Each structure stands twice: as C-alpha cells, then as structure tokens.
Amino acid sequence: MTTSTHSSSAGPGGPVSDQLVEQFADEAEQGYDVERLVARRGRRGRPRLGSEPSTVESVRLDPELKERLVRRAEADGVAVSEVIRDALRHHLEASGGDGTAG
C-alpha cells in the first residue's frame, strides 16, 4: 500500500492514504442515510459556551503579555482563549461581579 500526497488530510495529523480514499469511495457507493445527514445539520460548528451564541472580542496584547499567556495555556493544557475567559471571569468576580468596583 502506498500513501499518496494529497493537499487535504483525513483529520487531525495525517495525509490521506490510498486505503482511506478506498474506504471513502466504498462508503459513497453504499449510499448515505439522508435523514441522518439532515439531522446532523444543527450540530455543526463549535459548541456553545453558554445558553446564547458567543461573541468574538478583539484585544491588543504587548509581546511579553502574549508570551506569558501562551506559556500559561501550554502549562494548563488549554487553549489561549480559555485562559483569557478564565482570567476575565476572575477579574469581574473580584471587582463585584458586574464590572463595577466593589
């Protein structure tokens, strides 16, 4: 079995092998359950973080703060955005919870 070099991958971490292409072709030839595919439509994308859709906020970080942030995320094994959300929650709770000085 050879491994072809394709520009896409089958998922995290690897090239698409000839075996995987055959597997996909076999699956397509058998046909798809349309009802199952339609039912999956509402579950695509990133999971919600709360009860409402999330917003994206942009902040500027100096290089030193960014480096500290990245190191903390790596040490904790979480995404940078999770460290930011956690820090913001702690800051707001310490200041009265609603953003006012307390």
OpenMM code with the backbone's topology and positions (N, CA, C; nanometers):
from openmm import Vec3, app, unit

residues = "MET THR THR SER THR HIS SER SER SER ALA GLY PRO GLY GLY PRO VAL SER ASP GLN LEU VAL GLU GLN PHE ALA ASP GLU ALA GLU GLN GLY TYR ASP VAL GLU ARG LEU VAL ALA ARG ARG GLY ARG ARG GLY ARG PRO ARG LEU GLY SER GLU PRO SER THR VAL GLU SER VAL ARG LEU ASP PRO GLU LEU LYS GLU ARG LEU VAL ARG ARG ALA GLU ALA ASP GLY VAL ALA VAL SER GLU VAL ILE ARG ASP ALA LEU ARG HIS HIS LEU GLU ALA SER GLY GLY ASP GLY THR ALA GLY".split()
positions = [
    Vec3(0.0849, -0.1174, 0.0000),
    Vec3(0.0000, 0.0000, 0.0000),
    Vec3(0.0892, 0.1233, 0.0000),
    Vec3(0.0514, 0.2203, -0.0811),
    Vec3(0.1267, 0.3440, -0.0871),
    Vec3(0.0453, 0.4544, -0.0233),
    Vec3(0.1134, 0.5572, 0.0155),
    Vec3(0.0460, 0.6734, 0.0705),
    Vec3(0.0621, 0.7872, -0.0282),
    Vec3(-0.0481, 0.8379, -0.0775),
    Vec3(-0.0443, 0.9486, -0.1717),
    Vec3(-0.0249, 1.0779, -0.0961),
    Vec3(0.0351, 1.1718, -0.1621),
    Vec3(0.0491, 1.3041, -0.1034),
    Vec3(-0.0625, 1.3907, -0.1584),
    Vec3(-0.1614, 1.4161, -0.0760),
    Vec3(-0.2741, 1.4995, -0.1130),
    Vec3(-0.2684, 1.6256, -0.0297),
    Vec3(-0.3320, 1.7307, -0.0790),
    Vec3(-0.3280, 1.8570, -0.0064),
    Vec3(-0.4188, 1.8580, 0.1157),
    Vec3(-0.5141, 1.7675, 0.1224),
    Vec3(-0.6031, 1.7636, 0.2386),
    Vec3(-0.5654, 1.6457, 0.3266),
    Vec3(-0.6215, 1.6438, 0.4449),
    Vec3(-0.5967, 1.5312, 0.5342),
    Vec3(-0.7297, 1.4785, 0.5843),
    Vec3(-0.7256, 1.3590, 0.6387),
    Vec3(-0.8475, 1.2932, 0.6846),
    Vec3(-0.8887, 1.3409, 0.8221),
    Vec3(-0.8145, 1.4246, 0.8807),
    Vec3(-0.8457, 1.4706, 1.0142),
    Vec3(-0.7181, 1.5137, 1.0802),
    Vec3(-0.7185, 1.5167, 1.2098),
    Vec3(-0.6015, 1.5646, 1.2800),
    Vec3(-0.4798, 1.4774, 1.2535),
    Vec3(-0.3792, 1.5354, 1.1950),
    Vec3(-0.2498, 1.4724, 1.1957),
    Vec3(-0.1994, 1.3942, 1.0787),
    Vec3(-0.2700, 1.3740, 0.9721),
    Vec3(-0.2063, 1.2899, 0.8730),
    Vec3(-0.2544, 1.3057, 0.7316),
    Vec3(-0.1735, 1.2563, 0.6398),
    Vec3(-0.2115, 1.2606, 0.4992),
    Vec3(-0.3215, 1.1592, 0.4695),
    Vec3(-0.3854, 1.1765, 0.3566),
    Vec3(-0.4899, 1.0850, 0.3131),
    Vec3(-0.4229, 0.9700, 0.2387),
    Vec3(-0.4367, 0.8492, 0.2900),
    Vec3(-0.3748, 0.7325, 0.2281),
    Vec3(-0.4661, 0.6757, 0.1200),
    Vec3(-0.4093, 0.5946, 0.0322),
    Vec3(-0.4894, 0.5275, -0.0698),
    Vec3(-0.5973, 0.4406, -0.0050),
    Vec3(-0.5644, 0.3797, 0.1081),
    Vec3(-0.6603, 0.2959, 0.1795),
    Vec3(-0.7798, 0.3795, 0.2271),
    Vec3(-0.7520, 0.4993, 0.2765),
    Vec3(-0.8597, 0.5855, 0.3236),
    Vec3(-0.9458, 0.6336, 0.2070),
    Vec3(-0.8835, 0.6617, 0.0935),
    Vec3(-0.9598, 0.7002, -0.0250),
    Vec3(-1.0533, 0.5865, -0.0655),
    Vec3(-1.0032, 0.4637, -0.0626),
    Vec3(-1.0870, 0.3474, -0.0945),
    Vec3(-1.2023, 0.3343, 0.0044),
    Vec3(-1.1738, 0.3572, 0.1310),
    Vec3(-1.2776, 0.3489, 0.2347),
    Vec3(-1.3867, 0.4527, 0.2084),
    Vec3(-1.3463, 0.5757, 0.1764),
    Vec3(-1.4443, 0.6801, 0.1461),
    Vec3(-1.5254, 0.6445, 0.0214),
    Vec3(-1.4591, 0.5911, -0.0798),
    Vec3(-1.5281, 0.5533, -0.2043),
    Vec3(-1.6291, 0.4424, -0.1776),
    Vec3(-1.5900, 0.3426, -0.0985),
    Vec3(-1.6819, 0.2340, -0.0638),
    Vec3(-1.8045, 0.2879, 0.0093),
    Vec3(-1.7807, 0.3786, 0.1031),
    Vec3(-1.8907, 0.4378, 0.1797),
    Vec3(-1.9856, 0.5144, 0.0867),
    Vec3(-1.9291, 0.5895, -0.0075),
    Vec3(-2.0114, 0.6659, -0.1007),
    Vec3(-2.0914, 0.5741, -0.1922),
    Vec3(-2.0307, 0.4647, -0.2358),
    Vec3(-2.1004, 0.3711, -0.3238),
    Vec3(-2.2172, 0.3029, -0.2536),
    Vec3(-2.2061, 0.2834, -0.1235),
    Vec3(-2.3152, 0.2217, -0.0472),
    Vec3(-2.4308, 0.3189, -0.0278),
    Vec3(-2.4032, 0.4471, -0.0418),
    Vec3(-2.5063, 0.5491, -0.0245),
    Vec3(-2.5079, 0.6011, 0.1177),
    Vec3(-2.5710, 0.7147, 0.1327),
    Vec3(-2.5773, 0.7802, 0.2628),
    Vec3(-2.7216, 0.7857, 0.3113),
    Vec3(-2.7384, 0.7810, 0.4408),
    Vec3(-2.8701, 0.7960, 0.5024),
    Vec3(-2.9003, 0.9456, 0.5089),
    Vec3(-2.9835, 0.9909, 0.4175),
    Vec3(-3.0126, 1.1337, 0.4067),
    Vec3(-3.0724, 1.1880, 0.5364),
    Vec3(-3.1608, 1.1149, 0.5985),
    Vec3(-3.2232, 1.1608, 0.7235),
    Vec3(-3.1184, 1.1841, 0.8319),
    Vec3(-3.0207, 1.0959, 0.8386),
    Vec3(-2.9146, 1.1110, 0.9385),
    Vec3(-2.8299, 1.2346, 0.9084),
    Vec3(-2.8004, 1.2576, 0.7820),
    Vec3(-2.7232, 1.3751, 0.7445),
    Vec3(-2.7986, 1.5038, 0.7752),
    Vec3(-2.9268, 1.5058, 0.7473),
    Vec3(-3.0092, 1.6232, 0.7745),
    Vec3(-3.0159, 1.6483, 0.9253),
    Vec3(-3.0280, 1.5424, 1.0032),
    Vec3(-3.0366, 1.5565, 1.1492),
    Vec3(-2.9087, 1.6152, 1.2085),
    Vec3(-2.7954, 1.5963, 1.1419),
    Vec3(-2.6670, 1.6482, 1.1921),
    Vec3(-2.6499, 1.7967, 1.1660),
    Vec3(-2.7299, 1.8555, 1.0803),
    Vec3(-2.7116, 1.9956, 1.0415),
    Vec3(-2.7057, 2.0903, 1.1598),
    Vec3(-2.7913, 2.0715, 1.2579),
    Vec3(-2.7953, 2.1628, 1.3716),
    Vec3(-2.6795, 2.1470, 1.4676),
    Vec3(-2.5969, 2.0454, 1.4512),
    Vec3(-2.4896, 2.0192, 1.5468),
    Vec3(-2.3524, 2.0518, 1.4909),
    Vec3(-2.3470, 2.1199, 1.3772),
    Vec3(-2.2168, 2.1539, 1.3210),
    Vec3(-2.1602, 2.2761, 1.3911),
    Vec3(-2.0312, 2.2953, 1.3752),
    Vec3(-1.9668, 2.4140, 1.4290),
    Vec3(-1.9185, 2.3940, 1.5712),
    Vec3(-1.8755, 2.5026, 1.6280),
    Vec3(-1.8223, 2.4988, 1.7637),
    Vec3(-1.9354, 2.4845, 1.8647),
    Vec3(-1.9093, 2.4125, 1.9716),
    Vec3(-2.0135, 2.4016, 2.0754),
    Vec3(-2.0325, 2.5359, 2.1458),
    Vec3(-2.1522, 2.5602, 2.1925),
    Vec3(-2.1806, 2.6836, 2.2648),
    Vec3(-2.1075, 2.6845, 2.3977),
    Vec3(-2.0693, 2.8039, 2.4411),
    Vec3(-2.0050, 2.8202, 2.5710),
    Vec3(-2.1064, 2.8509, 2.6795),
    Vec3(-2.2252, 2.8891, 2.6405),
    Vec3(-2.3315, 2.9221, 2.7349),
    Vec3(-2.4649, 2.8961, 2.6692),
    Vec3(-2.5675, 2.9625, 2.7200),
    Vec3(-2.7007, 2.9408, 2.6661),
    Vec3(-2.7254, 3.0192, 2.5381),
    Vec3(-2.6467, 3.1207, 2.5112),
    Vec3(-2.6614, 3.2049, 2.3931),
    Vec3(-2.5376, 3.1921, 2.3054),
    Vec3(-2.5484, 3.2287, 2.1784),
    Vec3(-2.4304, 3.2269, 2.0925),
    Vec3(-2.3218, 3.3199, 2.1476),
    Vec3(-2.1981, 3.2816, 2.1313),
    Vec3(-2.0858, 3.3608, 2.1815),
    Vec3(-2.0531, 3.4743, 2.0864),
    Vec3(-1.9850, 3.5752, 2.1389),
    Vec3(-1.9335, 3.6834, 2.0558),
    Vec3(-1.7818, 3.6723, 2.0536),
    Vec3(-1.7225, 3.7338, 1.9554),
    Vec3(-1.5772, 3.7367, 1.9453),
    Vec3(-1.5330, 3.8787, 1.9762),
    Vec3(-1.4431, 3.8926, 2.0703),
    Vec3(-1.3902, 4.0229, 2.1086),
    Vec3(-1.2416, 4.0265, 2.0762),
    Vec3(-1.1938, 4.1407, 2.0364),
    Vec3(-1.0540, 4.1551, 1.9982),
    Vec3(-0.9824, 4.2438, 2.0988),
    Vec3(-0.8648, 4.2018, 2.1412),
    Vec3(-0.7836, 4.2830, 2.2320),
    Vec3(-0.6403, 4.2867, 2.1804),
    Vec3(-0.5711, 4.3937, 2.2117),
    Vec3(-0.4297, 4.4053, 2.1759),
    Vec3(-0.3465, 4.3660, 2.2967),
    Vec3(-0.2456, 4.2846, 2.2728),
    Vec3(-0.1559, 4.2408, 2.3791),
    Vec3(-0.0130, 4.2768, 2.3411),
    Vec3(0.0614, 4.3272, 2.4387),
    Vec3(0.2028, 4.3506, 2.4104),
    Vec3(0.2725, 4.2148, 2.4022),
    Vec3(0.3881, 4.2075, 2.3380),
    Vec3(0.4540, 4.0779, 2.3165),
    Vec3(0.4827, 3.9997, 2.4447),
    Vec3(0.5199, 4.0691, 2.5515),
    Vec3(0.5505, 3.9999, 2.6763),
    Vec3(0.4262, 3.9363, 2.7373),
    Vec3(0.3148, 4.0108, 2.7346),
    Vec3(0.1901, 3.9561, 2.7884),
    Vec3(0.1418, 3.8381, 2.7041),
    Vec3(0.1546, 3.8506, 2.5741),
    Vec3(0.1162, 3.7410, 2.4848),
    Vec3(0.1984, 3.6161, 2.5144),
    Vec3(0.3289, 3.6330, 2.5342),
    Vec3(0.4157, 3.5188, 2.5644),
    Vec3(0.3754, 3.4540, 2.6964),
    Vec3(0.3464, 3.5351, 2.7982),
    Vec3(0.3013, 3.4799, 2.9264),
    Vec3(0.1704, 3.4035, 2.9102),
    Vec3(0.0806, 3.4589, 2.8296),
    Vec3(-0.0481, 3.3954, 2.8037),
    Vec3(-0.0308, 3.2600, 2.7357),
    Vec3(0.0530, 3.2549, 2.6347),
    Vec3(0.0772, 3.1303, 2.5623),
    Vec3(0.1418, 3.0268, 2.6538),
    Vec3(0.2393, 3.0699, 2.7326),
    Vec3(0.3053, 2.9752, 2.8261),
    Vec3(0.2055, 2.9198, 2.9268),
    Vec3(0.1165, 3.0043, 2.9777),
    Vec3(0.0171, 2.9583, 3.0754),
    Vec3(-0.0782, 2.8580, 3.0114),
    Vec3(-0.1229, 2.8876, 2.8899),
    Vec3(-0.2141, 2.7964, 2.8206),
    Vec3(-0.1463, 2.6615, 2.7975),
    Vec3(-0.0211, 2.6646, 2.7546),
    Vec3(0.0527, 2.5392, 2.7334),
    Vec3(0.0694, 2.4624, 2.8634),
    Vec3(0.1025, 2.5332, 2.9713),
    Vec3(0.1215, 2.4677, 3.1016),
    Vec3(-0.0083, 2.4050, 3.1520),
    Vec3(-0.1202, 2.4721, 3.1262),
    Vec3(-0.2503, 2.4219, 3.1715),
    Vec3(-0.3123, 2.3225, 3.0742),
    Vec3(-0.2552, 2.3139, 2.9538),
    Vec3(-0.3093, 2.2230, 2.8536),
    Vec3(-0.4442, 2.2672, 2.7997),
    Vec3(-0.4636, 2.3980, 2.7892),
    Vec3(-0.5892, 2.4523, 2.7388),
    Vec3(-0.5600, 2.5539, 2.6294),
    Vec3(-0.6643, 2.5972, 2.5607),
    Vec3(-0.6498, 2.6987, 2.4569),
    Vec3(-0.6250, 2.8356, 2.5195),
    Vec3(-0.5580, 2.9208, 2.4450),
    Vec3(-0.5319, 3.0574, 2.4900),
    Vec3(-0.6635, 3.1270, 2.5249),
    Vec3(-0.7659, 3.1071, 2.4438),
    Vec3(-0.8948, 3.1728, 2.4694),
    Vec3(-0.9548, 3.1296, 2.6029),
    Vec3(-0.9299, 3.0054, 2.6433),
    Vec3(-0.9826, 2.9590, 2.7719),
    Vec3(-0.9118, 3.0303, 2.8871),
    Vec3(-0.7824, 3.0534, 2.8760),
    Vec3(-0.7090, 3.1277, 2.9795),
    Vec3(-0.7643, 3.2700, 2.9882),
    Vec3(-0.7900, 3.3316, 2.8734),
    Vec3(-0.8439, 3.4676, 2.8712),
    Vec3(-0.9819, 3.4717, 2.9372),
    Vec3(-1.0708, 3.3782, 2.9012),
    Vec3(-1.2046, 3.3758, 2.9618),
    Vec3(-1.1959, 3.3566, 3.1128),
    Vec3(-1.1093, 3.2657, 3.1566),
    Vec3(-1.0944, 3.2384, 3.2998),
    Vec3(-1.0424, 3.3624, 3.3736),
    Vec3(-0.9425, 3.4290, 3.3155),
    Vec3(-0.8872, 3.5494, 3.3784),
    Vec3(-0.9924, 3.6598, 3.3861),
    Vec3(-1.0712, 3.6753, 3.2819),
    Vec3(-1.1747, 3.7778, 3.2819),
    Vec3(-1.2821, 3.7472, 3.3857),
    Vec3(-1.3219, 3.6206, 3.3960),
    Vec3(-1.4199, 3.5826, 3.4994),
    Vec3(-1.3677, 3.6154, 3.6390),
    Vec3(-1.2424, 3.5774, 3.6664),
    Vec3(-1.1838, 3.6049, 3.7977),
    Vec3(-1.1773, 3.7554, 3.8251),
    Vec3(-1.1379, 3.8326, 3.7261),
    Vec3(-1.1291, 3.9774, 3.7440),
    Vec3(-1.2662, 4.0371, 3.7747),
    Vec3(-1.3678, 3.9965, 3.7003),
    Vec3(-1.5021, 4.0511, 3.7222),
    Vec3(-1.5586, 4.0092, 3.8576),
    Vec3(-1.5331, 3.8851, 3.8992),
    Vec3(-1.5791, 3.8400, 4.0306),
    Vec3(-1.5108, 3.9178, 4.1422),
    Vec3(-1.3806, 3.9447, 4.1269),
    Vec3(-1.3059, 4.0169, 4.2292),
    Vec3(-1.3496, 4.1628, 4.2387),
    Vec3(-1.4020, 4.2163, 4.1288),
    Vec3(-1.4412, 4.3567, 4.1274),
    Vec3(-1.5913, 4.3754, 4.1507),
    Vec3(-1.6585, 4.2761, 4.1952),
    Vec3(-1.8001, 4.2888, 4.2264),
    Vec3(-1.8899, 4.2092, 4.1335),
    Vec3(-1.8341, 4.1443, 4.0356),
    Vec3(-1.9122, 4.0570, 3.9514),
    Vec3(-1.9826, 4.1217, 3.8361),
    Vec3(-2.0159, 4.2500, 3.8477),
    Vec3(-2.0881, 4.3141, 3.7388),
    Vec3(-2.0038, 4.4211, 3.6687),
    Vec3(-1.8747, 4.4210, 3.6976),
    Vec3(-1.7856, 4.5164, 3.6320),
    Vec3(-1.7676, 4.6465, 3.7084),
    Vec3(-1.8406, 4.6636, 3.8199),
    Vec3(-1.8233, 4.7846, 3.8999),
    Vec3(-1.7260, 4.7569, 4.0124),
    Vec3(-1.6555, 4.8572, 4.0544),
    Vec3(-1.5603, 4.8402, 4.1649),
    Vec3(-1.6359, 4.8028, 4.2906),
    Vec3(-1.5806, 4.7072, 4.3629),
    Vec3(-1.6547, 4.6634, 4.4801),
    Vec3(-1.5787, 4.6543, 4.6037),
] * unit.nanometer
topology = app.Topology()
chain = topology.addChain("A")
for resn in residues:
    res = topology.addResidue(resn, chain)
    for name in ("N", "CA", "C"):
        topology.addAtom(name, app.Element.getBySymbol(name[0]), res)
